[in-house]
Amino acid sequence: MAVELPDLPYRKDALAPVISANTLEFHYGKHHRTYVDNLNKLVVGTDLEGAALEAIIQTTAGDAAKAGIFNNAAQAWNHSFYWRCLKPGGGGIPAGTVGAKIRDSWGSYEKFVEELKTAGATQFGSGWAWLVLEDGQLKITKTANADLPLAHRQKALLTIDVWEHAYYLDYQNRRPDYLAAVIERLINWDYVNSLLA
């Protein structure tokens, strides 16, 4: 079975004004779709055809001969995960397990936000800022291009896409403003909590 482009969990205009419908039209409708389409073309006739997306990623991670497959598979996964990390009316101080773990790990929500913003703002070039679970501990990480926690034995809990196509139509070169707006107004903490259940 081919990897499929999942439906967005909200309408394309639902994240406005933080992320416009115009951005989602390109980001989801063009970029994400292209990763899925390219991946399906690349695995046709190989032992990866019909494999689950996570299995494709784990099989190809670190294999230079399969970098094209890895990059498209990882980007398909990253984007599907990113959409679920956002919701209209989200953001702010999280409750539940993730809220408690953030306070335990960083001392305060404000310190966590500062570190997450820094990770996203200092990722040179294209990439992702992540909240991950590693050996039972929360960590903030960043990855370049298509790289992702799954390739490093970490469990992804939250991501913010910092590729320019994620924000340039709405924020131009103001990546820090995009990061602040997503954190304050869109993070789907219910989804993050569900990953810790």
Beta strands, then each sheet from edge to edge (+ up, - down):
strand 1: 127-134
strand 2: 137-144
strand 3: 155-161
sheet 1: 2+ 1- 3+
end
